[in-house]
Each structure stands twice: as structure tokens, then as C-alpha cells.
């Protein structure tokens, strides 16, 4: 790899980091090929703590306290990785999570609510398509790990059902 590649690669990686931050992404992976045996694989990522953002819509106001309620109720659960929890509902795709069927409507579920297997718990918009995410098993919603309108990645924990 030449010095020209190195200088350009540093600028490229900085541009990826700026893209990551400006679009609220948590990870970007890129492979840049210069020739047959000359390539650069870059993975830029950051760890983020999911915090419910305040929303302008009145229906989203109850979501923020619910998402932050476990912080005071069970600090031991917060330190553990929610993705490892046996009741974690993982995102089946990359997209934007919505907790209600449309703006102004009541959320699909709330913390403490009983759900049945197959019941829609949220939707993920991907490529302008609304995908209903069903509860994988019956149980009670213990934690909602995403705020309404936030981007999610494949495999990211969305909520915990016990």
C-alpha cells in the first residue's frame, strides 16, 4: 500500500466516522479495492446507550418514562447486555422502529402488558415498507429498549418479554 493510499484512507475513514455520527448510525462496514491483491476493509462503529428521546407527539410521552423506568427499578438488569436476555425480541432487519401503528395512535404494547405469541409488538419501516414485528412468545413486556422513530440494526434487541 502506497503513501497515497494511506493518506486517502485516513480521509476516507474520517469521512465514514462523520457519516456515522451525522446519520445516527452505530456501525458502517466498507471494503475498498485498489487492485487484485490490494484492498482496505474498514469497520467504523460506536457503542450507544439507548435512551428514549422526547417526542413532540403526545402519544410518545408515556414511552420515555417507561423506557427509563428500569434504570431506577433494576440497575443490575441495565448493566447486563439485553441482547443476551432469553426473552429479548431481536430486530429481524435494519430500519426505523415505530411503537404505534401511526402517528397519534396508541402504542402496540406497554411495559407490564401481557402479550400472546404472534401479537404485533411494534413495526419496523424498511425501504418504505412497514413490517409488523410479532411477539415470539407469550409473556409480559418487561422492557422496551427502543424509542419511537429510532433507527435499529439487524439483531438489535427491541424489547424484553418474560
RAHU-V218396 format. One record per residue. N is the residue number from 0. OMEGA is omega in radians with two decimals (none if undefined). Layout:
# RAHU-V218396
n = (N:N)
omega = (OMEGA:OMEGA)
This chain:
# RAHU-V218396
n = (0:1:2:3:4:5:6:7:8:9:10:11:12:13:14:15:16:17:18:19:20:21:22:23:24:25:26:27:28:29:30:31:32:33:34:35:36:37:38:39:40:41:42:43:44:45:46:47:48:49:50:51:52:53:54:55:56:57:58:59:60:61:62:63:64:65:66:67:68:69:70:71:72:73:74:75:76:77:78:79:80:81:82:83:84:85:86:87:88:89:90:91:92:93:94:95:96:97:98:99:100:101:102:103:104:105:106:107:108:109:110:111:112:113:114:115:116:117:118:119:120:121:122:123:124:125:126:127:128:129:130:131:132:133:134:135:136:137:138:139:140:141:142:143:144:145:146:147:148:149:150:151:152:153:154:155:156:157:158:159:160:161)
omega = (-3.08:3.11:3.09:3.09:-3.08:3.13:3.13:-3.14:3.11:3.10:3.12:-3.13:3.09:3.10:3.09:3.13:3.10:3.09:3.11:-3.10:-3.07:-3.14:3.12:3.08:3.08:-3.13:3.03:3.05:-3.11:3.01:-3.13:-3.10:3.13:-3.10:-3.06:-3.12:-3.10:-3.11:3.10:3.04:-3.11:3.02:3.13:-3.13:3.07:3.06:3.10:3.05:-3.12:3.11:3.13:3.13:3.09:-3.09:-3.14:-3.10:-3.10:-3.12:-3.11:-3.10:3.12:-3.09:-3.08:3.10:-3.14:-3.11:-3.11:-3.11:-3.12:-3.14:-3.14:-3.07:-3.06:-3.10:3.13:3.13:-3.11:-3.09:3.11:3.14:-3.12:3.14:-3.14:-3.12:-3.12:3.13:-3.11:3.03:-3.09:3.11:3.14:-3.08:3.03:3.12:3.12:-3.10:3.06:-3.08:3.12:-3.06:3.12:3.12:3.12:3.14:3.09:3.12:3.11:-3.10:3.08:3.11:-3.13:-3.12:3.06:3.10:3.08:3.12:3.14:3.13:3.11:-3.14:3.05:3.05:3.05:3.08:3.09:3.13:3.10:3.07:3.11:-3.11:3.11:3.12:-3.11:3.02:-3.12:-3.14:3.07:3.12:-3.13:3.10:-3.14:3.14:2.98:-2.97:3.12:3.06:3.14:3.08:-3.13:3.09:3.09:3.13:3.08:3.09:-3.13:3.10:-3.11:3.12:3.13:3.09:3.10:none)
